[in-house]
Amino acid sequence: MTISFDAWAVSVDGQYIDKDGYGDPVTQCHDVWLDYLVRVVGGSQTMGYAPTGFADSVWINFPVNGVDAVVTRYSGTEGLRKGDVVFWAYGSASYPSSHVAVALDSPSGGSVYCMTQNPGPTHREYLTLAGALGYLRPKNVTIGDDEMTPAQEAKLDSAIADIAWLKTRVGGTTSATSLTDGAKNTDWLRERIGGTENSKNLANELEWLKGRVGGVTDSKTIHEYLKGIDQKL
């Protein structure tokens, strides 16, 4: 059974992790990747083994050990986000023996906030992206407010299209007269606000709707909007 990303991050922070008894010290950066792979991503430990003994070989030799069943490989750092596993090249200035860490956030200013180990125990640290080869993105891991399955993401895409449709019907109008006229010309909307012709009631309904339609972009806000619209309409 897997655990959430945030629960995992809390559980490993400050801990020395050794999953395979390999290396000197045995608590390597690779062990954090193995722990994450098993406890959060849902893969097996053997899927994550580095074929050359250096962490970057997991990314370079992808797919290896069947790890492509649970993660997708991306080159470079564009699109990197929380939950992705970042790999640095052997021979890079900051990580001459290569490195791997789990991103805790999207990059900022040429670095990325990560859960990392060696030197020291597993901890949170901003790591330079210089020398980063790319990253692996778990297929079945959901992160924070964006915790959605592919089916839910498809529904969200549909909801966003619906919101765009609604925005064209509320049109930025603010006066009661304009709102009333707009509602009279939109049968779909009139049906859902009960067909009332009262200017004040229409204005209240449409102001409520505008407040929830107005330029929302993040999934949490959209989900809250959808919950509200279902109850209201």
N, C-alpha and C positions, 0 to 999 in steps of 0.2 A: 504494500500500500504506500502511495506517495504522499508527500505533504506539500503545503503551499510554499511558494518562493519565500515569502516574508518569514514564515515559521522556520524554514531552513536557515535563512540568514541569521536569525536570532540564535538558533541552536549551535551554529558553528563559530560565531564571533568570539574570539579570544581562546579558541580551542586548538590544540595540536592534533592534526588529523593524519593518520597513517592507514591507508587502505590496502597496501600491497607489500609492505616491508622492504621496499626498494629504495635505494639512494642513501646518501650520507650528507645530511641527516635523512632519516626515513620520512620525516614530515615535509614532503615536497609540495610544490604548487600543483603538481599532477594529482595529488591526493584530494585536493578540493574539488577538482573536476570530476573525479571518480565518485566522490560522495554526492555531489550534485546530480550526476548522471543517474545514480541508483535511487536516491531518496526523493528527488523532485521530478526528474525527466521520465523516470520509469524504465530506464534501460538496465542492462546487466553490467556488472563491473568489467567483465572481459571485453565488452564493446568499446570501452574507453581506453584500453591499454595502448601505449605509444609503441609502435613497432620498432623504432630505433632506440628507445629508452629516453629520448628527449621529447618534451611535451609538444613541440611544433609538428612532430611527425604524425600526430593524430589528424591535424588539419591538412598537411601536405599530402598524406597518403589516403585521404578520404575518397571513397568510403572504405573503411577498414573494420574488420571484426563485426560487420553488420550494423555499425552505428548509424548508418543512413536510415535505418528503420525508425529512429526516434529524433533525429536532428537533420537540419538542412544546412549546407555550407554556403557561406557568402565570402566573396573576396573584398578586401579593403575594409574601411570602417564606415562607409556611407550607410545610413539606416540602422546603425548599431543602437540598441536600446536595452533597457533593463531586462535581465533574464538571459541575455546572449552570453556565450562563452568565447572569450577573446584569446587569440593565440599570437605570440610574438616570435619572431624568427631567431633561430640559432645564429649567433654571431652578431646580433643587433647590439647597439651601443649600451643600452640599458640592461639587456638580458642576453649576455653572450652564450648562455647555455639554453636559451629559449625560455618561454614562460607561458603560463595559461592562468586566466582569472575569470571570475564571473561578474559581469557588469551589473551594477546596482542602479545605474541611471544611464541616460544618453550622454554622449561626449559633450564636453564644454571646454573651450579654449585649448584644444590640443591634448586633452587628457580625458580619462574616463574613470569614474568612481567605481571601484571594484571590491569584491570579496577575494582576498588573495592570501597566500601563505608562502613563507620562505623568501626573505629572512623573517624570522619570528613566527608566532602562531597565526592562525587564520584571523584576519582583521580587515577593516575597511580602509581603503587608501586610494587616493587619486594616482593613477598610473599614466605615464606618457603614452601616446599612441604612436610615437616614432618606433618603427620596426614592427608594427602590428601587421600580420599577414591577412587576417580576416577573422571571421567568427562563425560559430555554429549556433543555430537557433533551434531550440526545442520545438517539436511539432505539436506537442500536447500540453504545453505548460501555459497557464494563463496568469497574468500579472496584474495585481492591484485592481484599480478601477476598470481596467480593460479586460477583466477576466471573462472571456467569451470563447465558446467553441466555434468551429467554422460555420455551423448551422446558425448560431446566434449572430455571427458577423454578417451572414447573408441577410438575416432579418434586419439588422442594423442598417445595412446598405439600403434596403427597401424603405426603412423608416426615414432615412435621410432624404430619399427621393420624395417621400410624402411631405416632409417638412418643407422642402423647396417648393412643392406645389402649394402648400398652405401659405407660404410667405408671399406668393404672387397674389393671393386673394386678400390678405390683410394690407398689402401695399403701402405700408408706412403711414396710412391716414390716421388722423388723431381726433378730428371733430366728430361729435355725435351724428351730425347730418351725413357726413361723408361715410362714416362707418355704417350707418343705417342703409344708405344707398348701396354701398358695396355688398352688404349682406343680402339685400333684396335681389341683387343680381347674381347671387351665388347660391343656387338651390342646395348644393351639397352642404354648405355651411348653415343655411337656414334650417334644414332638416335636423341638424345636430344641436342647434340651440333652441329647438322647440317651436320654430316658426313665429316667434314673438316679433311684433312690429314696434314695440316700445323703444324709443331712441335710447333711453337711459340703460335699459337692460341689454340692448344690443351693444352699446358702447362698453359696458362692463364686461360682457362676454368676450368681445373682441380684444379689449385691452388685456384681459387675462390670457387670451390666446397669443397675442403679440409678445407678451413677456416671456412666453415659453418657446416661441418660434425664433425670436430675434437673434439670429446669428450664432446659435449654439454649435459647437464643434466637437467637444470632447464627449466620450461615450457615457460618462457618468451623468452629465447634464442632460444628454439626449434620453438616457434611460429614465431619469426623473421626469422629464417632460412627457415621455410616453405613458408612464404610470399615471401622471396627472390627467392627461387627455383622455385616457381610457375611463377614468372615474368621472370626469366632467361631462364627456360626451356620451 
